[in-house]
Amino acid sequence: MNQWSVAVSSHLGNTVSLTIYSPPDARIGRYSLTMKQVGSTRLGDFVLLFNPWCPGDSVYMENEEELKEYVLSQDGLIFRGTEKHITHCAWNFGQVIGLESRV
């Protein structure tokens, strides 16, 4: 897919989950999601970092097990420090958000 689009992935009561599709060459950054019907309603913001599900993206990952380990994990390690002194610590990535979507 070479353009932005959004699809409803589930609808339960008054909660709607959306799947956001981005083009492979979309810029990394913060985006706003707005629903346009009669007027417009701002649904929220999201940050696009990369799209490992898109074959056209340079970080594409075909293997589902690798996606689970490297992309979908809720916790893991982060590394920080300087070039000569790097440390690591446990980190909760907190990927479960109000707009439940894969960017």
N, CA, C and O atoms as a GROMACS GRO file, in nm:
protein
  412
    1MET      N    1   0.085  -0.117   0.000
    1MET     CA    2   0.000   0.000   0.000
    1MET      C    3   0.090   0.124   0.000
    1MET      O    4   0.180   0.135   0.083
    2ASN      N    5   0.066   0.215  -0.091
    2ASN     CA    6   0.150   0.333  -0.104
    2ASN      C    7   0.082   0.462  -0.060
    2ASN      O    8   0.125   0.571  -0.096
    3GLN      N    9  -0.024   0.449   0.020
    3GLN     CA   10  -0.089   0.570   0.071
    3GLN      C   11  -0.140   0.542   0.212
    3GLN      O   12  -0.150   0.427   0.255
    4TRP      N   13  -0.171   0.650   0.285
    4TRP     CA   14  -0.225   0.638   0.419
    4TRP      C   15  -0.369   0.588   0.411
    4TRP      O   16  -0.445   0.628   0.323
    5SER      N   17  -0.407   0.500   0.504
    5SER     CA   18  -0.546   0.459   0.519
    5SER      C   19  -0.568   0.406   0.659
    5SER      O   20  -0.474   0.371   0.730
    6VAL      N   21  -0.694   0.400   0.699
    6VAL     CA   22  -0.732   0.350   0.830
    6VAL      C   23  -0.850   0.258   0.812
    6VAL      O   24  -0.939   0.285   0.732
    7ALA      N   25  -0.852   0.147   0.887
    7ALA     CA   26  -0.963   0.053   0.881
    7ALA      C   27  -1.005   0.017   1.022
    7ALA      O   28  -0.922   0.011   1.112
    8VAL      N   29  -1.132  -0.007   1.042
    8VAL     CA   30  -1.182  -0.054   1.171
    8VAL      C   31  -1.144  -0.201   1.184
    8VAL      O   32  -1.182  -0.283   1.100
    9SER      N   33  -1.070  -0.235   1.290
    9SER     CA   34  -1.030  -0.374   1.309
    9SER      C   35  -1.123  -0.447   1.406
    9SER      O   36  -1.137  -0.569   1.398
   10SER      N   37  -1.186  -0.373   1.498
   10SER     CA   38  -1.288  -0.432   1.584
   10SER      C   39  -1.375  -0.321   1.642
   10SER      O   40  -1.335  -0.205   1.651
   11HIS      N   41  -1.496  -0.362   1.681
   11HIS     CA   42  -1.591  -0.268   1.737
   11HIS      C   43  -1.667  -0.341   1.847
   11HIS      O   44  -1.741  -0.435   1.818
   12LEU      N   45  -1.650  -0.299   1.972
   12LEU     CA   46  -1.714  -0.363   2.085
   12LEU      C   47  -1.772  -0.256   2.175
   12LEU      O   48  -1.698  -0.180   2.238
   13GLY      N   49  -1.904  -0.249   2.182
   13GLY     CA   50  -1.970  -0.145   2.261
   13GLY      C   51  -1.937  -0.009   2.204
   13GLY      O   52  -1.958   0.017   2.086
   14ASN      N   53  -1.885   0.078   2.289
   14ASN     CA   54  -1.848   0.211   2.240
   14ASN      C   55  -1.697   0.224   2.217
   14ASN      O   56  -1.644   0.335   2.212
   15THR      N   57  -1.629   0.110   2.202
   15THR     CA   58  -1.485   0.110   2.174
   15THR      C   59  -1.460   0.059   2.032
   15THR      O   60  -1.510  -0.045   1.991
   16VAL      N   61  -1.383   0.135   1.959
   16VAL     CA   62  -1.347   0.099   1.823
   16VAL      C   63  -1.195   0.090   1.815
   16VAL      O   64  -1.125   0.184   1.855
   17SER      N   65  -1.144  -0.021   1.764
   17SER     CA   66  -1.000  -0.036   1.741
   17SER      C   67  -0.972  -0.015   1.593
   17SER      O   68  -1.044  -0.067   1.507
   18LEU      N   69  -0.868   0.060   1.565
   18LEU     CA   70  -0.834   0.094   1.428
   18LEU      C   71  -0.699   0.036   1.390
   18LEU      O   72  -0.610   0.021   1.474
   19THR      N   73  -0.684   0.003   1.263
   19THR     CA   74  -0.555  -0.034   1.207
   19THR      C   75  -0.515   0.078   1.112
   19THR      O   76  -0.591   0.115   1.022
   20ILE      N   77  -0.397   0.131   1.132
   20ILE     CA   78  -0.347   0.242   1.050
   20ILE      C   79  -0.243   0.187   0.954
   20ILE      O   80  -0.148   0.120   0.994
   21TYR      N   81  -0.262   0.216   0.826
   21TYR     CA   82  -0.168   0.173   0.723
   21TYR      C   83  -0.092   0.296   0.675
   21TYR      O   84  -0.151   0.398   0.640
   22SER      N   85   0.041   0.286   0.674
   22SER     CA   86   0.125   0.397   0.630
   22SER      C   87   0.204   0.354   0.507
   22SER      O   88   0.235   0.236   0.492
   23PRO      N   89   0.236   0.449   0.419
   23PRO     CA   90   0.319   0.414   0.302
   23PRO      C   91   0.462   0.381   0.348
   23PRO      O   92   0.506   0.432   0.451
   24PRO      N   93   0.533   0.298   0.274
   24PRO     CA   94   0.667   0.258   0.316
   24PRO      C   95   0.766   0.373   0.326
   24PRO      O   96   0.866   0.362   0.398
   25ASP      N   97   0.740   0.482   0.257
   25ASP     CA   98   0.833   0.595   0.263
   25ASP      C   99   0.784   0.707   0.354
   25ASP      O  100   0.834   0.820   0.347
   26ALA      N  101   0.686   0.677   0.440
   26ALA     CA  102   0.636   0.779   0.534
   26ALA      C  103   0.747   0.821   0.628
   26ALA      O  104   0.828   0.738   0.671
   27ARG      N  105   0.751   0.949   0.659
   27ARG     CA  106   0.855   1.001   0.748
   27ARG      C  107   0.829   0.962   0.892
   27ARG      O  108   0.715   0.955   0.937
   28ILE      N  109   0.936   0.936   0.964
   28ILE     CA  110   0.928   0.912   1.107
   28ILE      C  111   0.883   1.042   1.172
   28ILE      O  112   0.934   1.149   1.139
   29GLY      N  113   0.786   1.034   1.264
   29GLY     CA  114   0.742   1.154   1.332
   29GLY      C  115   0.608   1.136   1.400
   29GLY      O  116   0.552   1.027   1.404
   30ARG      N  117   0.557   1.247   1.457
   30ARG     CA  118   0.429   1.249   1.527
   30ARG      C  119   0.320   1.289   1.428
   30ARG      O  120   0.335   1.384   1.352
   31TYR      N  121   0.210   1.213   1.431
   31TYR     CA  122   0.097   1.237   1.343
   31TYR      C  123  -0.031   1.249   1.426
   31TYR      O  124  -0.040   1.195   1.536
   32SER      N  125  -0.129   1.320   1.373
   32SER     CA  126  -0.260   1.330   1.435
   32SER      C  127  -0.359   1.251   1.352
   32SER      O  128  -0.352   1.250   1.229
   33LEU      N  129  -0.451   1.184   1.421
   33LEU     CA  130  -0.556   1.108   1.354
   33LEU      C  131  -0.688   1.181   1.376
   33LEU      O  132  -0.729   1.204   1.489
   34THR      N  133  -0.754   1.216   1.266
   34THR     CA  134  -0.879   1.291   1.271
   34THR      C  135  -0.986   1.217   1.192
   34THR      O  136  -0.960   1.169   1.081
   35MET      N  137  -1.106   1.206   1.249
   35MET     CA  138  -1.218   1.145   1.180
   35MET      C  139  -1.303   1.255   1.120
   35MET      O  140  -1.345   1.348   1.189
   36LYS      N  141  -1.329   1.244   0.990
   36LYS     CA  142  -1.409   1.346   0.922
   36LYS      C  143  -1.543   1.286   0.881
   36LYS      O  144  -1.549   1.196   0.798
   37GLN      N  145  -1.648   1.337   0.938
   37GLN     CA  146  -1.784   1.303   0.898
   37GLN      C  147  -1.853   1.436   0.874
   37GLN      O  148  -1.826   1.503   0.774
   38VAL      N  149  -1.939   1.474   0.963
   38VAL     CA  150  -1.995   1.609   0.961
   38VAL      C  151  -1.903   1.691   1.050
   38VAL      O  152  -1.910   1.680   1.173
   39GLY      N  153  -1.817   1.771   0.991
   39GLY     CA  154  -1.712   1.837   1.067
   39GLY      C  155  -1.595   1.741   1.083
   39GLY      O  156  -1.577   1.651   1.001
   40SER      N  157  -1.516   1.758   1.188
   40SER     CA  158  -1.406   1.666   1.212
   40SER      C  159  -1.384   1.650   1.362
   40SER      O  160  -1.407   1.742   1.440
   41THR      N  161  -1.340   1.531   1.400
   41THR     CA  162  -1.313   1.499   1.539
   41THR      C  163  -1.171   1.446   1.550
   41THR      O  164  -1.135   1.350   1.483
   42ARG      N  165  -1.093   1.509   1.633
   42ARG     CA  166  -0.954   1.466   1.653
   42ARG      C  167  -0.956   1.345   1.746
   42ARG      O  168  -1.004   1.355   1.859
   43LEU      N  169  -0.903   1.231   1.700
   43LEU     CA  170  -0.902   1.108   1.778
   43LEU      C  171  -0.777   1.094   1.865
   43LEU      O  172  -0.780   1.028   1.968
   44GLY      N  173  -0.669   1.156   1.823
   44GLY     CA  174  -0.547   1.146   1.902
   44GLY      C  175  -0.423   1.153   1.815
   44GLY      O  176  -0.431   1.172   1.694
   45ASP      N  177  -0.310   1.138   1.878
   45ASP     CA  178  -0.180   1.142   1.811
   45ASP      C  179  -0.115   1.004   1.818
   45ASP      O  180  -0.146   0.924   1.906
   46PHE      N  181  -0.026   0.977   1.725
   46PHE     CA  182   0.058   0.859   1.730
   46PHE      C  183   0.194   0.894   1.672
   46PHE      O  184   0.208   0.991   1.598
   47VAL      N  185   0.292   0.815   1.707
   47VAL     CA  186   0.428   0.836   1.658
   47VAL      C  187   0.464   0.720   1.567
   47VAL      O  188   0.459   0.604   1.607
   48LEU      N  189   0.500   0.752   1.444
   48LEU     CA  190   0.544   0.651   1.347
   48LEU      C  191   0.695   0.641   1.354
   48LEU      O  192   0.767   0.737   1.327
   49LEU      N  193   0.744   0.522   1.392
   49LEU     CA  194   0.888   0.502   1.400
   49LEU      C  195   0.940   0.424   1.281
   49LEU      O  196   1.043   0.458   1.223
   50PHE      N  197   0.868   0.318   1.244
   50PHE     CA  198   0.905   0.233   1.133
   50PHE      C  199   0.788   0.140   1.107
   50PHE      O  200   0.693   0.137   1.185
   51ASN      N  201   0.793   0.065   0.997
   51ASN     CA  202   0.685  -0.027   0.967
   51ASN      C  203   0.742  -0.162   0.924
   51ASN      O  204   0.758  -0.188   0.805
   52PRO      N  205   0.772  -0.248   1.022
   52PRO     CA  206   0.833  -0.377   0.988
   52PRO      C  207   0.736  -0.475   0.923
   52PRO      O  208   0.778  -0.584   0.882
   53TRP      N  209   0.606  -0.440   0.912
   53TRP     CA  210   0.508  -0.526   0.846
   53TRP      C  211   0.500  -0.497   0.696
   53TRP      O  212   0.436  -0.573   0.623
   54CYS      N  213   0.560  -0.390   0.650
   54CYS     CA  214   0.549  -0.347   0.510
   54CYS      C  215   0.672  -0.390   0.430
   54CYS      O  216   0.783  -0.347   0.461
   55PRO      N  217   0.654  -0.475   0.328
   55PRO     CA  218   0.768  -0.521   0.248
   55PRO      C  219   0.848  -0.407   0.184
   55PRO      O  220   0.967  -0.425   0.156
   56GLY      N  221   0.788  -0.293   0.161
   56GLY     CA  222   0.860  -0.183   0.099
   56GLY      C  223   0.944  -0.102   0.196
   56GLY      O  224   1.023  -0.018   0.152
   57ASP      N  225   0.930  -0.125   0.326
   57ASP     CA  226   1.005  -0.051   0.426
   57ASP      C  227   1.141  -0.117   0.445
   57ASP      O  228   1.153  -0.239   0.438
   58SER      N  229   1.243  -0.037   0.468
   58SER     CA  230   1.379  -0.091   0.480
   58SER      C  231   1.397  -0.178   0.604
   58SER      O  232   1.495  -0.251   0.612
   59VAL      N  233   1.306  -0.172   0.700
   59VAL     CA  234   1.317  -0.253   0.822
   59VAL      C  235   1.218  -0.370   0.823
   59VAL      O  236   1.190  -0.427   0.928
   60TYR      N  237   1.165  -0.406   0.706
   60TYR     CA  238   1.067  -0.515   0.694
   60TYR      C  239   1.118  -0.644   0.759
   60TYR      O  240   1.233  -0.682   0.741
   61MET      N  241   1.028  -0.710   0.834
   61MET     CA  242   1.062  -0.839   0.897
   61MET      C  243   0.956  -0.940   0.856
   61MET      O  244   0.839  -0.928   0.894
   62GLU      N  245   0.994  -1.038   0.780
   62GLU     CA  246   0.900  -1.138   0.730
   62GLU      C  247   0.865  -1.242   0.836
   62GLU      O  248   0.754  -1.295   0.837
   63ASN      N  249   0.959  -1.272   0.924
   63ASN     CA  250   0.943  -1.377   1.023
   63ASN      C  251   0.857  -1.329   1.141
   63ASN      O  252   0.897  -1.236   1.212
   64GLU      N  253   0.740  -1.392   1.164
   64GLU     CA  254   0.648  -1.352   1.272
   64GLU      C  255   0.712  -1.368   1.409
   64GLU      O  256   0.687  -1.287   1.498
   65GLU      N  257   0.794  -1.471   1.428
   65GLU     CA  258   0.860  -1.491   1.557
   65GLU      C  259   0.956  -1.376   1.588
   65GLU      O  260   0.964  -1.331   1.702
   66GLU      N  261   1.027  -1.329   1.486
   66GLU     CA  262   1.116  -1.214   1.505
   66GLU      C  263   1.036  -1.088   1.536
   66GLU      O  264   1.078  -1.008   1.619
   67LEU      N  265   0.922  -1.070   1.471
   67LEU     CA  266   0.836  -0.955   1.502
   67LEU      C  267   0.792  -0.959   1.647
   67LEU      O  268   0.794  -0.856   1.715
   68LYS      N  269   0.752  -1.076   1.695
   68LYS     CA  270   0.708  -1.088   1.834
   68LYS      C  271   0.822  -1.053   1.930
   68LYS      O  272   0.800  -0.983   2.030
   69GLU      N  273   0.942  -1.100   1.899
   69GLU     CA  274   1.055  -1.078   1.989
   69GLU      C  275   1.106  -0.934   1.985
   69GLU      O  276   1.131  -0.874   2.090
   70TYR      N  277   1.121  -0.879   1.866
   70TYR     CA  278   1.187  -0.748   1.853
   70TYR      C  279   1.093  -0.629   1.848
   70TYR      O  280   1.133  -0.518   1.884
   71VAL      N  281   0.969  -0.649   1.806
   71VAL     CA  282   0.880  -0.535   1.786
   71VAL      C  283   0.762  -0.533   1.882
   71VAL      O  284   0.726  -0.427   1.933
   72LEU      N  285   0.702  -0.647   1.908
   72LEU     CA  286   0.578  -0.651   1.986
   72LEU      C  287   0.597  -0.674   2.135
   72LEU      O  288   0.499  -0.679   2.208
   73SER      N  289   0.718  -0.689   2.181
   73SER     CA  290   0.744  -0.712   2.324
   73SER      C  291   0.701  -0.592   2.407
   73SER      O  292   0.721  -0.477   2.368
   74GLN      N  293   0.641  -0.621   2.521
   74GLN     CA  294   0.600  -0.515   2.613
   74GLN      C  295   0.714  -0.470   2.703
   74GLN      O  296   0.711  -0.359   2.757
   75ASP      N  297   0.815  -0.554   2.719
   75ASP     CA  298   0.928  -0.517   2.803
   75ASP      C  299   1.057  -0.572   2.742
   75ASP      O  300   1.054  -0.661   2.657
   76GLY      N  301   1.167  -0.519   2.787
   76GLY     CA  302   1.296  -0.560   2.735
   76GLY      C  303   1.406  -0.478   2.798
   76GLY      O  304   1.391  -0.430   2.910
   77LEU      N  305   1.515  -0.463   2.728
   77LEU     CA  306   1.628  -0.386   2.778
   77LEU      C  307   1.648  -0.262   2.691
   77LEU      O  308   1.626  -0.266   2.570
   78ILE      N  309   1.690  -0.154   2.753
   78ILE     CA  310   1.737  -0.038   2.678
   78ILE      C  311   1.883  -0.016   2.717
   78ILE      O  312   1.925  -0.051   2.828
   79PHE      N  313   1.959   0.040   2.627
   79PHE     CA  314   2.100   0.066   2.650
   79PHE      C  315   2.121   0.216   2.646
   79PHE      O  316   2.066   0.285   2.561
   80ARG      N  317   2.201   0.266   2.738
   80ARG     CA  318   2.228   0.409   2.743
   80ARG      C  319   2.367   0.434   2.798
   80ARG      O  320   2.430   0.345   2.855
   81GLY      N  321   2.412   0.555   2.779
   81GLY     CA  322   2.544   0.590   2.828
   81GLY      C  323   2.625   0.662   2.722
   81GLY      O  324   2.570   0.724   2.631
   82THR      N  325   2.753   0.651   2.734
   82THR     CA  326   2.844   0.713   2.638
   82THR      C  327   2.914   0.604   2.558
   82THR      O  328   2.898   0.486   2.586
   83GLU      N  329   2.989   0.645   2.460
   83GLU     CA  330   3.059   0.549   2.374
   83GLU      C  331   3.147   0.453   2.454
   83GLU      O  332   3.158   0.336   2.418
   84LYS      N  333   3.209   0.501   2.561
   84LYS     CA  334   3.301   0.418   2.638
   84LYS      C  335   3.239   0.360   2.764
   84LYS      O  336   3.303   0.278   2.830
   85HIS      N  337   3.118   0.399   2.797
   85HIS     CA  338   3.054   0.346   2.917
   85HIS      C  339   2.905   0.326   2.890
   85HIS      O  340   2.824   0.417   2.907
   86ILE      N  341   2.870   0.206   2.846
   86ILE     CA  342   2.731   0.173   2.812
   86ILE      C  343   2.673   0.084   2.921
   86ILE      O  344   2.736  -0.014   2.962
   87THR      N  345   2.555   0.119   2.968
   87THR     CA  346   2.485   0.036   3.065
   87THR      C  347   2.348  -0.002   3.009
   87THR      O  348   2.301   0.057   2.912
   88HIS      N  349   2.287  -0.100   3.071
   88HIS     CA  350   2.153  -0.140   3.029
   88HIS      C  351   2.061  -0.145   3.150
   88HIS      O  352   2.106  -0.158   3.264
   89CYS      N  353   1.933  -0.134   3.124
   89CYS     CA  354   1.835  -0.150   3.231
   89CYS      C  355   1.706  -0.206   3.173
   89CYS      O  356   1.677  -0.190   3.054
   90ALA      N  357   1.628  -0.271   3.259
   90ALA     CA  358   1.499  -0.326   3.217
   90ALA      C  359   1.405  -0.209   3.185
   90ALA      O  360   1.413  -0.104   3.248
   91TRP      N  361   1.317  -0.229   3.088
   91TRP     CA  362   1.229  -0.121   3.044
   91TRP      C  363   1.094  -0.176   3.003
   91TRP      O  364   1.086  -0.279   2.936
   92ASN      N  365   0.987  -0.108   3.043
   92ASN     CA  366   0.852  -0.141   2.998
   92ASN      C  367   0.822  -0.046   2.882
   92ASN      O  368   0.816   0.075   2.902
   93PHE      N  369   0.804  -0.101   2.762
   93PHE     CA  370   0.783  -0.018   2.644
   93PHE      C  371   0.644   0.043   2.640
   93PHE      O  372   0.622   0.140   2.566
   94GLY      N  373   0.550  -0.010   2.718
   94GLY     CA  374   0.416   0.049   2.728
   94GLY      C  375   0.349   0.067   2.593
   94GLY      O  376   0.299   0.176   2.564
   95GLN      N  377   0.347  -0.037   2.511
   95GLN     CA  378   0.293  -0.024   2.376
   95GLN      C  379   0.141  -0.032   2.369
   95GLN      O  380   0.083  -0.003   2.265
   96VAL      N  381   0.076  -0.070   2.478
   96VAL     CA  382  -0.070  -0.077   2.477
   96VAL      C  383  -0.121   0.064   2.503
   96VAL      O  384  -0.103   0.118   2.612
   97ILE      N  385  -0.185   0.122   2.402
   97ILE     CA  386  -0.233   0.259   2.410
   97ILE      C  387  -0.380   0.264   2.374
   97ILE      O  388  -0.437   0.164   2.331
   98GLY      N  389  -0.442   0.381   2.392
   98GLY     CA  390  -0.583   0.398   2.360
   98GLY      C  391  -0.615   0.367   2.215
   98GLY      O  392  -0.717   0.304   2.187
   99LEU      N  393  -0.532   0.409   2.124
   99LEU     CA  394  -0.551   0.375   1.982
   99LEU      C  395  -0.476   0.247   1.958
   99LEU      O  396  -0.357   0.250   1.927
  100GLU      N  397  -0.543   0.134   1.971
  100GLU     CA  398  -0.477   0.006   1.958
  100GLU      C  399  -0.455  -0.025   1.811
  100GLU      O  400  -0.542  -0.078   1.743
  101SER      N  401  -0.338   0.009   1.764
  101SER     CA  402  -0.310  -0.012   1.622
  101SER      C  403  -0.164  -0.044   1.602
  101SER      O  404  -0.079  -0.010   1.684
  102ARG      N  405  -0.136  -0.109   1.491
  102ARG     CA  406   0.000  -0.131   1.449
  102ARG      C  407   0.030  -0.024   1.345
  102ARG      O  408  -0.037  -0.012   1.243
  103VAL      N  409   0.136   0.054   1.378
  103VAL     CA  410   0.174   0.161   1.289
  103VAL      C  411   0.280   0.113   1.195
  103VAL      O  412   0.327   0.190   1.111
   0.00000   0.00000   0.00000
